[in-house]
Amino acid sequence: MADPNLAALKRFFQESPAARKATRPLARGARVNLALDGGPAHFTMETGAPQVLEGSAAEPDFTLSLPAAAVERITSIEGGDVGEFGIGFFQLVLERDPALHVRIHLDAGTAQLLSHGYLGVLAVGGVKVTWWLLKNGVRNPKAAIDRLRGRPTAGGSEPHT
């Protein structure tokens, strides 16, 4: 495995207490493609534990474009505080610097995202993540999902990803 970003993400999801706690609500069918600087990879819960593997997954729930600096920032989060992990991730989604900006492209429908447990991941982040999202203009998950799909929202105040 030549890609240091892939290796760092594999290690992070195997060893980080926050990453392991955050992924607990996810269903075995959860799949996320990862567009890394070194090539495609994907995250899966197929075995019941979080795994990061080389190559793209068939029928992903969504795709994350993760520049090397974003991978470094994510994988440097230590400890078991899922709220801090969630805030760190969402800061990268809102980041304006292209070297750090994480882009999200939704591939699955809302029902599939919900059935695969992604809303549960937000709940694990607790009040800390909810408060941070509210402070940064994300008022409800449905509006945020619509915004990620490129649909206009009623309030129009959801952040651009």
DSSP file (Angstrom, degrees, kcal/mol; ACC not computed):
  #  RESIDUE AA STRUCTURE BP1 BP2  ACC     N-H-->O    O-->H-N    N-H-->O    O-->H-N    TCO  KAPPA ALPHA  PHI   PSI    X-CA   Y-CA   Z-CA
    1    1 A M              0   0    0      0, 0.0     6,-0.0     0, 0.0     0, 0.0   0.000 360.0 360.0 360.0 109.7    0.0    0.0    0.0
    2    2 A A        +     0   0    0     36,-0.1     3,-0.1     4,-0.0     0, 0.0   0.716 360.0  93.6 -88.6 -22.0    1.8    3.1   -1.3
    3    3 A D     >  -     0   0    0      1,-0.2     4,-2.0    35,-0.1     5,-0.2  -0.620  55.2-164.4 -80.7 111.9   -0.7    5.8   -0.4
    4    4 A P  H  > S+     0   0    0      0, 0.0     4,-2.3     0, 0.0    -1,-0.2   0.801  89.9  57.4 -65.0 -27.4    0.1    7.2    3.1
    5    5 A N  H  > S+     0   0    0      2,-0.2     4,-2.3     1,-0.2     5,-0.2   0.909 106.8  47.9 -68.7 -41.4   -3.4    8.8    3.3
    6    6 A L  H  > S+     0   0    0      2,-0.2     4,-2.5     1,-0.2     5,-0.2   0.926 113.0  48.5 -62.6 -45.4   -5.0    5.4    2.9
    7    7 A A  H  X S+     0   0    0     -4,-2.0     4,-2.4     1,-0.2    -2,-0.2   0.901 111.2  50.3 -62.0 -41.5   -2.7    3.9    5.5
    8    8 A A  H  X S+     0   0    0     -4,-2.3     4,-2.4     1,-0.2    -1,-0.2   0.903 111.9  47.0 -65.0 -41.8   -3.5    6.8    7.9
    9    9 A L  H  X S+     0   0    0     -4,-2.3     4,-2.5     2,-0.2     5,-0.2   0.901 111.0  51.7 -67.8 -40.6   -7.3    6.3    7.5
   10   10 A K  H  X S+     0   0    0     -4,-2.5     4,-1.4     1,-0.2    -2,-0.2   0.954 113.4  44.7 -57.6 -49.9   -7.1    2.6    7.9
   11   11 A R  H  X S+     0   0    0     -4,-2.4     4,-2.5     1,-0.2     5,-0.4   0.906 111.8  53.5 -61.3 -43.4   -5.1    3.0   11.2
   12   12 A F  H  X S+     0   0    0     -4,-2.4     4,-2.7     1,-0.2     7,-0.2   0.928 110.6  44.5 -60.0 -48.4   -7.4    5.8   12.4
   13   13 A F  H  < S+     0   0    0     -4,-2.5    -1,-0.2     1,-0.2    -2,-0.2   0.717 117.6  46.4 -73.9 -18.7  -10.6    3.7   12.0
   14   14 A Q  H  < S+     0   0    0     -4,-1.4    -1,-0.2    -5,-0.2    -2,-0.2   0.815 128.0  21.8 -84.2 -33.7   -9.0    0.7   13.6
   15   15 A E  H  < S+     0   0    0     -4,-2.5    -3,-0.2    -5,-0.2    -2,-0.2   0.723  91.8  99.0-112.6 -26.3   -7.4    2.5   16.5
   16   16 A S     X  -     0   0    0     -4,-2.7     4,-2.3    -5,-0.4     5,-0.2  -0.519  55.0-153.7 -74.4 122.0   -9.2    5.8   17.3
   17   17 A P  H  > S+     0   0    0      0, 0.0     4,-2.3     0, 0.0    63,-0.2   0.892  97.1  51.2 -58.6 -39.1  -11.7    5.5   20.1
   18   18 A A  H  > S+     0   0    0     61,-1.6     4,-2.7     2,-0.2     5,-0.2   0.919 110.5  47.9 -65.5 -43.1  -13.7    8.4   18.7
   19   19 A A  H  > S+     0   0    0     -7,-0.2     4,-1.6     2,-0.2    -1,-0.2   0.905 112.5  48.8 -64.7 -41.3  -13.9    6.9   15.2
   20   20 A R  H  X S+     0   0    0     -4,-2.3     4,-0.6    -8,-0.2    -1,-0.2   0.906 114.4  45.2 -67.0 -40.9  -14.9    3.5   16.6
   21   21 A K  H >< S+     0   0    0     -4,-2.3     3,-0.9    -5,-0.2    -2,-0.2   0.917 111.4  53.2 -66.4 -42.5  -17.7    5.1   18.7
   22   22 A A  H 3< S+     0   0    0     -4,-2.7    -1,-0.2     1,-0.2    -2,-0.2   0.808 109.5  48.6 -64.2 -30.3  -18.9    7.3   15.9
   23   23 A T  H >< S+     0   0    0     -4,-1.6     3,-1.6     1,-0.2    -1,-0.2   0.550  83.3  93.7 -90.1  -6.8  -19.3    4.4   13.5
   24   24 A R  T << S+     0   0    0     -3,-0.9    -1,-0.2    -4,-0.6    -2,-0.1   0.856  81.7  53.9 -54.7 -40.2  -21.3    2.1   15.9
   25   25 A P  T 3  S+     0   0    0      0, 0.0    -1,-0.3     0, 0.0    95,-0.1   0.632  86.5 108.7 -72.2  -9.6  -24.7    3.2   14.6
   26   26 A L    <   -     0   0    0     -3,-1.6    91,-0.2    -4,-0.1    90,-0.1  -0.417  68.2-126.4 -74.9 140.4  -23.8    2.4   11.0
   27   27 A A    >   -     0   0    0     89,-2.2     3,-1.9    -2,-0.1    18,-0.2  -0.355  26.7-107.7 -76.1 160.7  -25.4   -0.6    9.3
   28   28 A R  T 3  S+     0   0    0      1,-0.3    17,-0.5    18,-0.1    20,-0.1   0.749 119.1  61.7 -61.1 -23.5  -23.3   -3.3    7.6
   29   29 A G  T 3  S+     0   0    0     16,-0.1    -1,-0.3    15,-0.1     2,-0.2   0.505  74.5 120.8 -81.7  -3.9  -24.5   -1.9    4.3
   30   30 A A    <   +     0   0    0     -3,-1.9    15,-1.4    86,-0.2     2,-0.4  -0.435  36.8 171.6 -66.0 127.8  -22.9    1.6    4.9
   31   31 A R  E     -A   44   0A   0     -2,-0.2    30,-3.3    13,-0.2    31,-0.8  -0.995  13.4-176.0-141.4 132.5  -20.4    2.4    2.2
   32   32 A V  E     -Ab  43  62A   0     11,-2.4    11,-3.1    -2,-0.4     2,-0.2  -0.985  18.8-140.6-130.7 121.2  -18.5    5.6    1.5
   33   33 A N  E     -Ab  42  63A   0     29,-2.0    31,-2.9    -2,-0.4     2,-0.5  -0.589  15.4-151.7 -77.4 144.0  -16.2    6.1   -1.4
   34   34 A L  E     -Ab  41  64A   0      7,-3.3     7,-2.0    -2,-0.2     2,-1.1  -0.966   6.4-157.4-121.3 115.3  -13.1    8.1   -0.6
   35   35 A A  E     +Ab  40  65A   0     29,-3.2    31,-2.2    -2,-0.5     2,-0.2  -0.803  27.6 178.4 -91.5  99.7  -11.5   10.2   -3.3
   36   36 A L  E >   -Ab  39  66A   0      3,-1.2     3,-1.6    -2,-1.1    -2,-0.0  -0.628  43.7-111.9-101.2 159.4   -7.9   10.5   -2.0
   37   37 A D  T 3  S+     0   0    0     29,-0.6    -1,-0.1     1,-0.3    -2,-0.0   0.833 119.9  50.3 -57.8 -32.2   -4.9   12.2   -3.6
   38   38 A G  T 3  S-     0   0    0      1,-0.3    -1,-0.3    30,-0.0   -36,-0.1   0.432 126.9 -77.4 -88.2   0.2   -3.4    8.7   -4.1
   39   39 A G  E <   -A   36   0A   0     -3,-1.6    -3,-1.2    15,-0.0    -1,-0.3  -0.671  68.7 -32.6 128.5 176.5   -6.4    7.2   -5.7
   40   40 A P  E     +A   35   0A   0      0, 0.0    15,-2.3     0, 0.0     2,-0.3  -0.346  54.8 157.8 -73.7 147.2   -9.8    5.7   -4.8
   41   41 A A  E     -AC  34  54A   0     -7,-2.0    -7,-3.3    13,-0.3     2,-0.3  -0.873  21.5-143.6-147.6 177.9  -10.6    3.9   -1.6
   42   42 A H  E     -AC  33  53A   0     11,-2.5    11,-3.1    -9,-0.3     2,-0.4  -0.997   8.5-135.9-153.1 154.6  -13.7    3.2    0.4
   43   43 A F  E     +AC  32  52A   0    -11,-3.1   -11,-2.4    -2,-0.3     2,-0.3  -0.860  31.6 173.3-104.0 139.6  -15.0    2.9    4.0
   44   44 A T  E     -AC  31  51A   0      7,-2.4     7,-2.1    -2,-0.4   -13,-0.2  -0.986  37.1-160.0-146.8 156.4  -17.3    0.0    4.8
   45   45 A M    >   +     0   0    0    -15,-1.4     3,-2.4   -17,-0.5   -16,-0.1   0.078  55.6 125.5-115.0  18.1  -19.0   -1.6    7.8
   46   46 A E  T 3  S+     0   0    0      1,-0.3   -18,-0.1   -16,-0.3    -1,-0.1   0.798  76.3  43.3 -52.0 -36.8  -19.5   -4.9    6.0
   47   47 A T  T 3  S-     0   0    0      2,-0.5    -1,-0.3    -3,-0.1   -19,-0.1   0.503 122.1-102.8 -87.3  -4.0  -17.8   -6.9    8.7
   48   48 A G  S <  S+     0   0    0     -3,-2.4    -2,-0.1     1,-0.3    -3,-0.1   0.305 101.2  80.7  95.6  -7.8  -19.5   -5.1   11.5
   49   49 A A  S    S-     0   0    0    -21,-0.1    -2,-0.5    -5,-0.0    -1,-0.3  -0.941  94.0 -92.2-126.7 151.4  -16.4   -3.0   12.2
   50   50 A P        +     0   0    0      0, 0.0     2,-0.3     0, 0.0    -5,-0.2  -0.407  48.7 176.6 -66.6 134.6  -15.1    0.0   10.4
   51   51 A Q  E     -C   44   0A   0     -7,-2.1    -7,-2.4    -2,-0.1     2,-0.5  -0.993  23.3-154.3-137.1 145.1  -12.7   -0.7    7.5
   52   52 A V  E     +C   43   0A   0     -2,-0.3     2,-0.3    -9,-0.2    -9,-0.2  -0.989  25.9 178.9-118.1 124.2  -11.0    1.4    4.9
   53   53 A L  E     -C   42   0A   0    -11,-3.1   -11,-2.5    -2,-0.5     2,-0.1  -0.851  31.1 -98.0-126.3 157.0  -10.1   -0.5    1.8
   54   54 A E  E    S+C   41   0A   0     -2,-0.3   -13,-0.3   -13,-0.2    -1,-0.0  -0.365  83.8  26.4 -69.0 152.9   -8.4    0.2   -1.6
   55   55 A G  S    S-     0   0    0    -15,-2.3   -21,-0.2   -21,-0.1     2,-0.2   0.100  95.2 -60.3  82.3 165.8  -10.6    0.9   -4.6
   56   56 A S        -     0   0    0    -16,-0.1     2,-0.3   -23,-0.1   -14,-0.2  -0.512  46.7-125.4 -83.2 150.7  -14.1    2.2   -5.0
   57   57 A A        -     0   0    0    -16,-0.3     2,-0.3    -2,-0.2   -24,-0.1  -0.689  25.7-111.7 -91.0 148.0  -17.2    0.5   -3.5
   58   58 A A  S    S+     0   0    0     -2,-0.3    -1,-0.0     1,-0.2     0, 0.0  -0.618  95.9   1.9 -74.9 139.4  -20.2   -0.4   -5.6
   59   59 A E  S    S-     0   0    0     -2,-0.3    -1,-0.2     1,-0.1   -28,-0.1   0.920  86.1-165.1  50.3  60.6  -23.3    1.7   -4.9
   60   60 A P        -     0   0    0      0, 0.0   -28,-0.2     0, 0.0     3,-0.1  -0.316  26.1-132.7 -71.2 158.0  -21.8    4.0   -2.2
   61   61 A D  S    S-     0   0    0    -30,-3.3    47,-2.3     1,-0.3    46,-2.0   0.883  85.0 -22.3 -73.8 -41.4  -24.0    6.1    0.1
   62   62 A F  E     -bD  32 106A   0    -31,-0.8   -29,-2.0    44,-0.3     2,-0.4  -0.970  62.1-121.1-159.1 170.4  -21.9    9.1   -0.6
   63   63 A T  E     -bD  33 105A   0     42,-2.7    42,-2.6    -2,-0.3     2,-0.5  -0.975  16.6-158.0-122.3 131.4  -18.4   10.1   -1.8
   64   64 A L  E     -bD  34 104A   0    -31,-2.9   -29,-3.2    -2,-0.4     2,-0.7  -0.938   7.5-151.0-107.2 126.9  -15.9   12.2    0.2
   65   65 A S  E     -bD  35 103A   0     38,-2.5    38,-1.4    -2,-0.5   -29,-0.2  -0.887  22.0-174.6 -94.4 115.0  -13.2   14.0   -1.6
   66   66 A L  E     -b   36   0A   0    -31,-2.2   -29,-0.6    -2,-0.7    36,-0.1  -0.891  12.6-153.2-119.8 101.1  -10.4   14.2    1.0
   67   67 A P    >>  -     0   0    0      0, 0.0     4,-2.2     0, 0.0     3,-0.7  -0.307  35.5-104.0 -65.1 159.1   -7.2   16.1    0.2
   68   68 A A  H 3> S+     0   0    0      1,-0.3     4,-2.5     2,-0.2     5,-0.2   0.863 121.2  53.5 -54.0 -42.0   -4.0   15.0    2.0
   69   69 A A  H 3> S+     0   0    0     30,-0.5     4,-2.0     1,-0.2    -1,-0.3   0.850 108.5  50.4 -65.7 -32.9   -4.1   17.9    4.4
   70   70 A A  H <> S+     0   0    0     -3,-0.7     4,-2.8    29,-0.5     5,-0.2   0.907 109.5  50.4 -69.8 -41.7   -7.7   17.0    5.4
   71   71 A V  H  X S+     0   0    0     -4,-2.2     4,-2.8     1,-0.2    -2,-0.2   0.925 110.6  50.3 -60.0 -44.1   -6.8   13.4    6.0
   72   72 A E  H  X S+     0   0    0     -4,-2.5     4,-0.7    -5,-0.2    -1,-0.2   0.911 111.9  47.3 -61.1 -42.7   -3.9   14.5    8.2
   73   73 A R  H >< S+     0   0    0     -4,-2.0     3,-0.6     2,-0.2     4,-0.3   0.932 114.5  46.1 -64.7 -46.3   -6.2   16.8   10.2
   74   74 A I  H >< S+     0   0    0     -4,-2.8     3,-1.5     1,-0.2    -2,-0.2   0.932 113.3  48.2 -62.2 -46.9   -8.9   14.1   10.6
   75   75 A T  H 3< S+     0   0    0     -4,-2.8    -1,-0.2     1,-0.3    -2,-0.2   0.573 102.2  64.0 -76.5  -7.3   -6.4   11.4   11.6
   76   76 A S  T << S+     0   0    0     -4,-0.7     2,-0.5    -3,-0.6    -1,-0.3   0.504  73.3 111.6 -91.1  -3.7   -4.7   13.6   14.1
   77   77 A I    <   -     0   0    0     -3,-1.5     2,-0.2    -4,-0.3   -59,-0.1  -0.582  55.0-164.0 -71.3 122.0   -7.8   13.8   16.3
   78   78 A E        +     0   0    0     -2,-0.5     3,-0.3   -62,-0.1     2,-0.1  -0.671  36.8  29.0-108.9 161.5   -7.1   12.0   19.5
   79   79 A G  S    S-     0   0    0     -2,-0.2   -61,-1.6     1,-0.2    -2,-0.0  -0.270  89.4 -73.0  89.3-173.9   -9.2   10.6   22.3
   80   80 A G  S    S+     0   0    0    -63,-0.2     2,-1.1   -62,-0.1    -1,-0.2   0.228  79.1 124.6-109.2  12.4  -12.7    9.3   22.4
   81   81 A D     >  -     0   0    0     -3,-0.3     4,-1.9     1,-0.2     3,-0.2  -0.631  35.5-174.3 -81.3 100.5  -14.7   12.5   22.2
   82   82 A V  H  > S+     0   0    0     -2,-1.1     4,-3.0     1,-0.2     5,-0.2   0.839  82.6  60.7 -63.6 -33.2  -17.0   11.9   19.2
   83   83 A G  H  > S+     0   0    0     41,-0.2     4,-2.6     2,-0.2    -1,-0.2   0.922 105.6  46.0 -60.1 -44.9  -18.3   15.5   19.4
   84   84 A E  H  > S+     0   0    0     -3,-0.2     4,-2.6     2,-0.2    -1,-0.2   0.900 112.9  50.8 -64.3 -40.4  -14.7   16.8   18.8
   85   85 A F  H  X S+     0   0    0     -4,-1.9     4,-2.2     2,-0.2    -2,-0.2   0.934 111.9  47.6 -61.1 -47.0  -14.3   14.4   15.9
   86   86 A G  H  X S+     0   0    0     -4,-3.0     4,-2.7     2,-0.2     5,-0.2   0.914 112.7  47.6 -61.8 -44.9  -17.6   15.5   14.4
   87   87 A I  H  X S+     0   0    0     -4,-2.6     4,-2.3     1,-0.2    -1,-0.2   0.922 110.4  52.7 -63.4 -43.3  -16.8   19.1   14.7
   88   88 A G  H  X S+     0   0    0     -4,-2.6     4,-1.3    -5,-0.2    -1,-0.2   0.903 111.6  46.7 -58.0 -42.3  -13.4   18.6   13.2
   89   89 A F  H  X S+     0   0    0     -4,-2.2     4,-1.5     1,-0.2     3,-0.5   0.953 112.8  47.6 -65.0 -50.3  -15.0   16.8   10.2
   90   90 A F  H  X S+     0   0    0     -4,-2.7     4,-1.7     1,-0.3    -2,-0.2   0.806 105.7  59.7 -65.9 -28.3  -17.6   19.5    9.7
   91   91 A Q  H  X S+     0   0    0     -4,-2.3     4,-0.9     1,-0.2    -1,-0.3   0.896 105.5  49.4 -62.3 -38.5  -15.0   22.2    9.9
   92   92 A L  H  < S+     0   0    0     -4,-1.3    10,-2.0    -3,-0.5    -2,-0.2   0.837 106.8  54.9 -69.7 -31.9  -13.3   20.6    7.0
   93   93 A V  H  < S+     0   0    0     -4,-1.5    -1,-0.2     8,-0.2    -2,-0.2   0.868 115.0  39.8 -66.4 -36.3  -16.6   20.5    5.0
   94   94 A L  H  < S+     0   0    0     -4,-1.7    -1,-0.2     7,-0.1    -2,-0.2   0.545  89.8 122.1 -89.1  -8.2  -17.0   24.2    5.5
   95   95 A E     <  -     0   0    0     -4,-0.9    -3,-0.1     5,-0.2     7,-0.0  -0.248  48.8-159.4 -58.6 137.8  -13.3   25.0    5.0
   96   96 A R        +     0   0    0      5,-0.1    -1,-0.1     4,-0.0    -4,-0.0   0.713  66.4  95.2 -91.8 -23.8  -12.6   27.5    2.2
   97   97 A D  S >> S-     0   0    0      1,-0.2     3,-2.2     2,-0.1     4,-2.0  -0.577  70.8-145.8 -70.3 118.0   -9.0   26.5    1.7
   98   98 A P  T 34 S+     0   0    0      0, 0.0    -1,-0.2     0, 0.0    -3,-0.0   0.767  96.8  64.1 -59.1 -25.1   -9.0   23.9   -1.2
   99   99 A A  T 34 S+     0   0    0      1,-0.2   -29,-0.5   -30,-0.1   -30,-0.5   0.703 118.5  25.1 -70.4 -18.3   -6.1   22.1    0.4
  100  100 A L  T <4 S+     0   0    0     -3,-2.2     2,-0.2   -31,-0.2    -1,-0.2   0.562  91.8 116.5-117.5 -17.4   -8.3   21.3    3.4
  101  101 A H     <  -     0   0    0     -4,-2.0     2,-0.6    -7,-0.1    -8,-0.2  -0.370  50.2-153.1 -66.6 124.6  -11.9   21.4    2.0
  102  102 A V        -     0   0    0    -10,-2.0     2,-0.4    -2,-0.2   -36,-0.2  -0.870  10.5-154.5 -95.7 123.2  -13.7   18.1    2.2
  103  103 A R  E     -D   65   0A   0    -38,-1.4   -38,-2.5    -2,-0.6     2,-0.5  -0.794   2.7-155.5 -99.4 142.7  -16.4   17.8   -0.6
  104  104 A I  E     -D   64   0A   0     57,-0.4     2,-0.5    -2,-0.4   -40,-0.2  -0.970   9.0-174.4-118.7 128.9  -19.4   15.5   -0.1
  105  105 A H  E     -D   63   0A   0    -42,-2.6   -42,-2.7    -2,-0.5     2,-0.4  -0.975  20.5-139.8-122.1 116.5  -21.3   14.0   -3.0
  106  106 A L  E     +D   62   0A   0     -2,-0.5   -44,-0.3    42,-0.4   -45,-0.1  -0.606  26.1 171.0 -78.0 128.7  -24.4   12.1   -2.1
  107  107 A D        +     0   0    0    -46,-2.0   -45,-0.2    -2,-0.4     2,-0.2   0.657  59.3  59.4-106.8 -24.8  -24.9    9.0   -4.2
  108  108 A A  S    S-     0   0    0    -47,-2.3   -47,-0.1     1,-0.1     2,-0.1  -0.619  86.7-100.2-106.3 163.2  -27.8    7.4   -2.3
  109  109 A G     >  -     0   0    0     -2,-0.2     4,-2.2     1,-0.1     3,-0.2  -0.314  37.7-103.8 -75.8 164.9  -31.3    8.5   -1.5
  110  110 A T  H  > S+     0   0    0      1,-0.2     4,-2.5     2,-0.2     5,-0.2   0.885 119.9  55.6 -57.7 -42.7  -32.4   10.0    1.8
  111  111 A A  H  > S+     0   0    0      1,-0.2     4,-2.6     2,-0.2    -1,-0.2   0.900 109.0  47.3 -60.2 -40.9  -34.1    6.8    2.9
  112  112 A Q  H  > S+     0   0    0     -3,-0.2     4,-1.8     2,-0.2    -1,-0.2   0.909 110.0  52.3 -67.7 -41.3  -31.0    4.8    2.3
  113  113 A L  H  <>S+     0   0    0     -4,-2.2     5,-1.7     1,-0.2     6,-0.3   0.925 113.6  44.5 -59.3 -43.7  -28.8    7.3    4.2
  114  114 A L  H ><5S+     0   0    0     -4,-2.5     3,-1.4     1,-0.2     6,-0.2   0.915 112.4  50.9 -67.5 -42.8  -31.2    7.1    7.2
  115  115 A S  H 3<5S+     0   0    0     -4,-2.6    -1,-0.2     1,-0.3    -2,-0.2   0.758 104.9  57.9 -69.1 -22.8  -31.5    3.3    7.0
  116  116 A H  T 3<5S-     0   0    0     -4,-1.8   -89,-2.2    -5,-0.2    -1,-0.3   0.465 118.3-111.3 -86.7  -1.1  -27.7    3.0    7.0
  117  117 A G  T <>5S+     0   0    0     -3,-1.4     4,-1.2   -91,-0.2     3,-0.3   0.591  72.3 136.1  93.6  11.7  -27.5    4.9   10.3
  118  118 A Y  H  ><S+     0   0    0     -5,-1.7     4,-1.4     1,-0.2     3,-0.2   0.846  75.2  54.7 -65.9 -32.5  -25.9    8.2    9.4
  119  119 A L  H  > S+     0   0    0     -6,-0.3     4,-1.9     1,-0.2    -1,-0.2   0.867 103.9  57.3 -65.4 -34.3  -28.4   10.2   11.5
  120  120 A G  H  > S+     0   0    0     -3,-0.3     4,-1.9     1,-0.2    -1,-0.2   0.829 100.1  57.6 -62.6 -32.9  -27.3    7.9   14.4
  121  121 A V  H  X S+     0   0    0     -4,-1.2     4,-1.3     2,-0.2    -1,-0.2   0.917 105.8  49.5 -64.4 -42.4  -23.7    9.0   13.9
  122  122 A L  H  X S+     0   0    0     -4,-1.4     4,-0.7     1,-0.2     3,-0.3   0.900 108.7  53.6 -61.5 -39.5  -24.8   12.7   14.4
  123  123 A A  H >< S+     0   0    0     -4,-1.9     3,-1.0     1,-0.2    -1,-0.2   0.871 102.7  56.3 -63.8 -36.9  -26.7   11.6   17.6
  124  124 A V  H 3< S+     0   0    0     -4,-1.9    -1,-0.2     1,-0.3   -41,-0.2   0.843  99.9  60.4 -63.5 -32.2  -23.5   10.0   19.0
  125  125 A G  H 3X S-     0   0    0     -4,-1.3     4,-0.9    -3,-0.3     3,-0.5   0.726  97.4-171.5 -67.3 -20.8  -21.8   13.4   18.5
  126  126 A G  H <X  -     0   0    0     -3,-1.0     4,-2.2    -4,-0.7     3,-0.4  -0.089  44.6 -25.6  69.7-160.4  -24.4   14.7   20.9
  127  127 A V  H  > S+     0   0    0      1,-0.2     4,-3.2     2,-0.2     5,-0.3   0.818 129.5  64.5 -61.5 -33.9  -25.2   18.3   21.9
  128  128 A K  H  > S+     0   0    0     -3,-0.5     4,-1.8     1,-0.2    -1,-0.2   0.931 109.6  37.3 -58.3 -47.7  -21.7   19.4   21.1
  129  129 A V  H  X S+     0   0    0     -4,-0.9     4,-2.9    -3,-0.4     5,-0.2   0.920 116.6  52.5 -71.3 -43.9  -22.0   18.6   17.4
  130  130 A T  H  X S+     0   0    0     -4,-2.2     4,-2.5     1,-0.2    -2,-0.2   0.931 111.1  46.9 -57.8 -47.4  -25.7   19.8   17.3
  131  131 A W  H  X S+     0   0    0     -4,-3.2     4,-2.6     2,-0.2    -1,-0.2   0.915 112.5  49.9 -61.4 -43.9  -24.8   23.1   18.8
  132  132 A W  H  X S+     0   0    0     -4,-1.8     4,-1.3    -5,-0.3    -2,-0.2   0.923 111.2  49.0 -62.0 -44.8  -21.8   23.6   16.5
  133  133 A L  H  <>S+     0   0    0     -4,-2.9     5,-2.8     1,-0.2     3,-0.3   0.919 111.8  49.0 -61.5 -43.7  -24.0   22.8   13.4
  134  134 A L  H ><5S+     0   0    0     -4,-2.5     3,-1.6     1,-0.2    -2,-0.2   0.922 109.3  52.1 -60.9 -44.4  -26.7   25.2   14.6
  135  135 A K  H 3<5S+     0   0    0     -4,-2.6    -1,-0.2     1,-0.3    -2,-0.2   0.776 110.6  50.3 -61.6 -25.9  -24.1   28.0   15.1
  136  136 A N  T 3<5S-     0   0    0     -4,-1.3    -1,-0.3    -3,-0.3    -2,-0.2   0.146 126.2 -95.0-104.5  18.9  -22.8   27.4   11.6
  137  137 A G  T < 5S+     0   0    0     -3,-1.6     2,-1.0     1,-0.2    -3,-0.2   0.454  82.1 129.2  92.6   1.7  -26.2   27.6    9.9
  138  138 A V      < +     0   0    0     -5,-2.8    -1,-0.2    -6,-0.2    -2,-0.1  -0.798  24.6 167.9 -92.6 105.0  -27.2   23.9    9.6
  139  139 A R        +     0   0    0     -2,-1.0    -1,-0.2     1,-0.3    -5,-0.1   0.748  60.8   6.8 -94.2 -25.9  -30.8   24.0   11.1
  140  140 A N     >  -     0   0    0      1,-0.1     4,-1.9    -6,-0.0    -1,-0.3  -0.981  64.3-123.7-156.6 147.7  -32.1   20.6   10.1
  141  141 A P  H  > S+     0   0    0      0, 0.0     4,-2.6     0, 0.0     5,-0.2   0.860 109.3  55.5 -60.5 -38.5  -30.7   17.4    8.6
  142  142 A K  H  > S+     0   0    0      1,-0.2     4,-2.5     2,-0.2     5,-0.2   0.922 109.1  47.0 -62.2 -44.1  -33.2   17.2    5.7
  143  143 A A  H  > S+     0   0    0      2,-0.2     4,-2.3     1,-0.2    -1,-0.2   0.886 111.9  51.3 -64.4 -38.3  -32.3   20.8    4.6
  144  144 A A  H  X S+     0   0    0     -4,-1.9     4,-2.3     2,-0.2    -2,-0.2   0.914 110.5  48.4 -64.9 -42.2  -28.6   19.9    4.8
  145  145 A I  H  X S+     0   0    0     -4,-2.6     4,-1.7     2,-0.2    -2,-0.2   0.922 111.3  50.1 -63.5 -44.4  -29.1   16.7    2.7
  146  146 A D  H  <>S+     0   0    0     -4,-2.5     5,-2.7     1,-0.2     4,-0.4   0.903 109.9  51.3 -60.0 -40.7  -31.1   18.8    0.1
  147  147 A R  H ><5S+     0   0    0     -4,-2.3     3,-1.3     1,-0.2    -1,-0.2   0.906 107.4  52.1 -63.4 -42.0  -28.3   21.3    0.0
  148  148 A L  H 3<5S+     0   0    0     -4,-2.3   -42,-0.4     1,-0.3    -1,-0.2   0.825 107.7  53.1 -63.6 -30.2  -25.7   18.5   -0.6
  149  149 A R  T 3<5S-     0   0    0     -4,-1.7    -1,-0.3    -5,-0.2    -2,-0.2   0.553 121.1-111.3 -79.6  -7.3  -27.9   17.3   -3.4
  150  150 A G  T < 5S+     0   0    0     -3,-1.3    -3,-0.2    -4,-0.4    -2,-0.1   0.593  73.0 137.6  87.0  11.0  -27.8   20.8   -4.9
  151  151 A R      < -     0   0    0     -5,-2.7    -1,-0.3    -6,-0.2    -2,-0.1  -0.691  59.8-108.3 -87.9 143.2  -31.5   21.5   -4.2
  152  152 A P        -     0   0    0      0, 0.0     2,-0.3     0, 0.0    -1,-0.1  -0.406  32.3-139.3 -66.3 146.4  -32.5   24.9   -2.9
  153  153 A T        -     0   0    0      1,-0.1   -10,-0.0     5,-0.1    -9,-0.0  -0.727  18.8-115.2-104.8 158.8  -33.6   24.9    0.8
  154  154 A A  S    S+     0   0    0     -2,-0.3    -1,-0.1     1,-0.2   -11,-0.0   0.914 117.4  34.0 -58.3 -46.1  -36.5   26.9    2.2
  155  155 A G  S    S-     0   0    0      1,-0.0    -1,-0.2    -3,-0.0   -12,-0.0   0.747  91.5-148.6 -83.5 -24.0  -34.3   29.0    4.4
  156  156 A G        +     0   0    0      1,-0.1    -2,-0.1     3,-0.0    -1,-0.0   0.623  66.6 109.6  69.7  11.5  -31.4   29.1    1.9
  157  157 A S        +     0   0    0    -20,-0.1    -1,-0.1     2,-0.1    -3,-0.0   0.308  36.4 120.4-107.3  11.2  -28.9   29.3    4.8
  158  158 A E  S    S-     0   0    0      1,-0.1   -20,-0.1   -15,-0.1   -21,-0.1  -0.504  70.5-104.6 -73.9 144.1  -27.3   25.9    4.7
  159  159 A P        -     0   0    0      0, 0.0     2,-0.3     0, 0.0    -1,-0.1  -0.302  31.9-111.1 -69.3 152.0  -23.6   26.0    4.1
  160  160 A H              0   0    0      1,-0.1   -12,-0.1   -66,-0.1   -13,-0.0  -0.622 360.0 360.0 -80.5 138.7  -22.1   25.2    0.7
  161  161 A T              0   0    0     -2,-0.3   -57,-0.4   -14,-0.2    -1,-0.1   0.366 360.0 360.0-112.2 360.0  -20.1   22.0    0.6
